[in-house]
């Protein structure tokens, strides 16, 4: 057999593969990030000045730069969805394939492929949420254009919006809600808002008219369609969950709600925002993605606000969910982002919600009694610690000591059942001595010596510092970097995890 024709081709391909791999591995990612951040800052400042033409030119410069394309590919290939393919079943798992993707990424003749439709269970498990998975190429394009759109969204966005935004979290939304409701003179009625299928029902015409980005590319993102069970379906509305830019679209669609409330309830006849108007109606908004609460002095004002919000959403193709949207008195309490806010004898108490506690216990029970029947003690400890650490870090800034103690007791009882299943013919003292030991002068720890289960009773409550909601992460970078270091130092000191690096302490001390 003659290989004379095929051998040079294979050699050439191998050379190209190695060249692409070397190019990817030689990229200076610090320089890439600096370049992207610098352009994003310029876009944000141009938007603040109201210079639309400059903003548009800078967005074009960013989306067509090599550094931004490289950064977009890196983000797509290093997040949780890197091993999930779209309809073309392609993944970028090698350095050569990533570099090839950077060189191929362009808006010229760009046509988005259909989404792969899957359904995931909601919290109540009775309903399922549709998820649209784009191809790797489409994800990279969405990420690239999201880099250019995000600075604009940060400038034009509501100050009281906390979901899917840099430097903001659910904890900041919790602190904002606490500050609004904690005083004696605080509002007593709360409108709990929930938008019905927010991502799936946004009006495409509204998006095309109001989102400042390349309209041709945006149309490809919105009108790509989806494939389910081998059948093609069009997308006439919505920006499906699963896309890299969908959360930005959803946030920008709901931005303006704060301004609407201010114009209606906080401004005097000359158009100025006055504190006495705010005090009179006590109307305040806190929003996290499509979940929001609006406070009011009376139930009648809350009903009026509900109608106002419905009209605001209608122009965007959205409606309020009747079953989830309700008006509640603060003494009755309400759930928001996994916490229960309720006043007892005039004092506001924030605790982990009952649903959140049940979900946590259910996860631990599955790990211990269902999936862990044949697992080793060390593997169960590692898996439980991941769940416990994540859940407690989320809730440790609220009134959670009793809840932590309750969950700790429940996990102990579940582990006793696990030990009894493994050793049904042994007595309880034998099982205790086998799996529970003393370590660092702490008795009855579920430990193997190398791995120890976290004791929830010893987790200290740490108050989350309030965010200055007027700050912008692209313009006020020093503030957000200092805040991040403050949080890191606070948790390190309370957790006994040691001090920060010297340069971090310098930054924390001098704030530069």
Secondary structure, 3 states (H helix, E strand, C coil): CCCHHHHHHHHHHHHHHHHHHHHHHCCCHHHHHHHHHHHHHHHHHHHHHCCHHHHHHHHHHHHCCHHHHHHHHHHHCCCHHHHCCCCCCCCCCCHHHHHHHHHHCCCCCCCCCCEEEEEEECCCCCCEEEEEECCHHHHHHHHHHHHHHHHHHHHHCCCCECCCCCCCCHHHHHHHHHHHHCCCCCCCEEEEEEECCHHHHCCHHHHHHHCCCCHHHHHHHHCCCEEECCEEECCCCCCCCCCCCHHHHHHHHHCCHHHHHHHHHHECCCCCECHHHHHHHCCEEEEECCEEEEEECCHHHHHHHHHHHHHHHHCCCCCECCCCCEEEECCCCEEECCEEEEEECCEEEEEECHHHHHHHHHHHHHHHHHCCCCCCHHHHHHHHHHHHHHHHHHHCCCCCHHHHHHHHHHHHHHHHHHHHHHCCCCCHHHHHHHHEEEECCEEEEEECCCCECCCHHHCCCCCCCCCCCCCCCCCCHHHHHHHHHHHHHHHHHHHCCCCCCHHHHHHHHHCC
